[in-house]
């Protein structure tokens, strides 16, 4: 037997046509070839296998496959099915109906990100979505290294260069336990606010950056007492325990505000209204699946983002 990698689809199609029509002439008509061309294709195929694949009795009896021919025909049918499946998968991938997409979300967005992923999965169940959560610095690094395809974050970075679309409001405020002395004031005096201990996120966090800018503007550079903590959950627990007040994305404290564990302080310039953005690196073209999810996120029009709490 010669090398089977020399087998061609034309040879298999010729064998299949003769086996189904039982005639070289009919097979040639089906495939738009001449009977000698069909005969040549089958002869070459039989030489590759080293055995006859078609049998023809005496006289004008029709062609029929030999046992070896039946085995080759079964393989040809399986190849056709596999190619048909491959064609569907290629078409689905090119149209963005299947694939894998990594969605990056800054840590303040982790409170609604699972809802967003669920909505996307229901709309496009054949697209696998990986969720990657990190602080602002980590997500920017992921964007620059193309670890994520799309990212939900606050203010888009200058580098790497990204395309961005606004998704919805992202309010920030200062929260404290309901028995805090400043909680009862209609407007907290600036001096009293700056005298407090602030529970703050780590350097590199977008919330920390926004808080620093707010306090610098308010106190004209006055240094405030900061206690740094590495997660919103730790900060919330510390604020509830009375260890200080916290500048946070209000989306991270929705439940605590709803159930009265924390309250918003009423101070000048609060709440600070920012926005969520959907971004992707401009130096790399989005895959069809990522483009499909990008379009779906925009179509949802912020339905996954919680409504901003109203100060009481």
N, C-alpha and C positions, 0 to 999 in steps of 0.2 A: 504493500500500500504506500502510495506517495504521500507527501505532506498535505494534510487536510486544509492547511491555511491557503491552499491554492483554489479551494472551492469558491465559486462565485454565486451571487444571488440569481444571475441569469440562468445558470445551470439548474439550480433548484426550482426556479419558476418553470423552466422547460419540462423537467421531470414531473412536476405537479400538474401541468397542463395536459401532458400526454396521459397521465394516470387518470385524470378526470374525464377527458374526452375520448380516451381509448384509441386515439388516432393522431398520427404525426401531422396530417393535413389540417385537422380541426384545431390541434394545439397551435400550429403555425398561424392560423387565422385569428385565434384568440389573442396571441401575443404580437401580431403584426409582423411576423417573420416568415421566412420560406421554410418548407419542410426540410431541405438539406441543412439549414441553420439549426433547426431544432434537433435533428439527428446528430449534428456535430457537438452540440452542447451536451447531449446525453452521453455520447460516446466518450467525451473528455471526462465527464463525471464518473462514468464506470471505470475508466482507467485510473482515476484518482483513488477509488475504493478498491479496485482490483477484482471486482465481482460484477456479474450482470445485475442490473437494477430493474430492467423491464423484460417481460417474456412475451413472445408472440408465437402462437401455434402455427401449424401449416395452413397454407392458403391465405384467406383474407380475414382470419380470426383477429379480433381487436387486441391491442396491447393490454397487458395487465402487469402490475408490479410484482416482482419476486419478493420473497421474504426480506431480503436485504433492501430491496427498493421500498418496502413498507416502512422499514426502520428509518431510512433516509427521509421519506415523506413525513413521518411523525416528527422528526427533528426539524424539518422545514416548517411545519405548522407551529411548532413551539417558537421557532425563530420569529415567525410572523407575529405571534401574540406578544412576544417580548418587545419587538420593534414597535408594535402598536402602543404598548404601555409606555415605552420610552418616548414616543412621539407625544403622547398626552402629557407626560411629566415635563418634557422640554417646553411644550406650549404653555403649560400652567406656570412654570418658572419664569418664562419670558413675559408672561402677563401679570406676574406678581401674585398669583393665587396660591403659590406654595413657596417655601423658603424659610430662612431663619434670620431673625432681626434682633439685635441687642439694643435695648432702650435704656439709656442712662437717666437717672433722676437724682437731683440733689436731695440731701437727707431731709430737708423740710418738706419735700414733696412725697415722702414715703407714706404719708397718711392718706393720700388719695391715689397713689400710683397703682396699688393692687386693683382698685375699682376700674381704673383706666385699662389695665392689662386684661381684665375680665371682659370689658366691653369690646376690646379689639379681638380677643380670642373668639367671642361669640360671632363677630362679624366675619372674621377670616380664620376659621378653625384649622386650616391646613398650613398656616404660617406659625412657626414656632417662635415664641417671644421670650427672650431672656431679659430679666430685669437686673440692672446693676445700679446700686445706690452708693453714693459717696458725698463728701462735702464738695463745695464749689471747686476747690483746687484739684481734687481728684477727678471730678467730671471733666474739667477743662483739659487735664492731662490725658484722660481717656479719649477725648475728642481729637486731640493733636496726634495721638498714636493710633487712631482709628479702631480703638477697642469697642466703641459704641457706634451705632449707625445714626441714631437720633438721640437727642437729650432734651429733657424738660428741666428748665432752670430759671433763675431770675435774670438779671441783666446779662445780655450776651457778652462774651469776652471779646476783647480786641484781637487777641491771638489765642488760638488759631483763628483765621478768618472764617466766619460761619454765615450761613443764611439763617435768618430767624423770622418767626411768625408769632405774633402775640396770641396767647391762648385765653387769658382771663385775669381777673384781679388777684393780687397777692398782698393783703394787708398785713402790716406789722404793728405791734404795740407793746406796751409795758404792762405786765401782769403781776399781781401780788395776792396773798391770801386775803379773804374777805374781812379779817379782823385787823388788817394792817392800818395804822393811823392815817396813811394817805388815801386809803380806799374810800373814805367818807367825804373827801373834798370834791367840790364841783370842778375845781381846777387846781392842780398841784403846783405850788410856787416852784420856780426854777431852782432856787437855792435849796429847798427841801428835797427836791428830786435828786440833785447832784450830790447830796449828802448821804444818799443811800448806798448800800452794798449791792452791786449789780452781779447777777449770776450770768456768765457769758460763755458763748461757744468758743471753740479753739480758733487760733489763727488759721486763716484759709477758708473759714466759713463765710458764706455770703451774708448770713445774719450778723455775724461779728463785725463785718465791714460796715454794714448799714448802721448798726448800733454805734460804732465808733464815730462815724460821720455825724450822726444825730447829736450825740453828746458833745462832740467838739464844737459843733455849730451852736448848741445851746449854752455851753459853758465857756465858749471862746478859748478852748484849749485847756480848760481846767482838768486836772487829773482826778479821776473818780476811783473809788475802791472796787476792784474787780476780783471775782472768784471764777476761775476758768474751769469749765466742765466739758466733757467730750461728747455729750449727747443731749438731745432735747428732753429725753425721758428723765435723765438725771437732774437736769435743770428744773423741770416741772416738779419733781418730787422734792427738791430742795426748796423751791419757792413755797410749796404747800406747807412744808415744815417750818417756814418762817426764817430761813437762813438768808434771805435777801429778796430783791425784786428782779424780774427777768424781762429782757427785751427779746421777744420771740415773734416768729411768724404766727399770726393768729390761727392759721390753719392747723398748727401743731397743738393747739390748746382748746379745740372745739368742745371736746367732752368735759374738760375741767371747767370751762366757762359755763357750759350748759347745766352742770350739776352743782355749781356754786363753790367748787373747790378753789377756784381762782377768779379774780375780777380784773377788768381793765382799769388802769389808772387814767384819769382824765388830765392830760398835760398838754402844753402848747405843742402844736404840730403833730399830734397823735389822733387817730392812727396814721401811719405813713402808708400811702397807697403805692404799691409797686405792681408789677405784672409778671405772670408766668409766660415763658417763651418756649417754643419748640425750635431747636436749632440742629443743624447738621453741618459738617465741615464742607467748605466750598472746594477744597482741593481733591475731592474724591466724589465720583458720581454715585448717587444712591442706587442700590440694587432695585429691581422691579418690586420685590416684596417690601422693602423699606419705603419706597415711594407709595405703594398701596396703603401702608399703615400711616404714613404721613398724611395722606388724603383723608383717611378715616378719622384721624385725630382732629383734623380741622373740621370735618363734617360734624363731629360730636359737639363742637362749639362750646367747650368748657363744661359739659354736662356732668363730668366727673369731679369738678372742683367744688368743694363745699361753699355754701353761701357765707359771706363775711358776717361775723357776729356783731351785734349791735351793743355798744356800751350801755350798762344799766346805771 
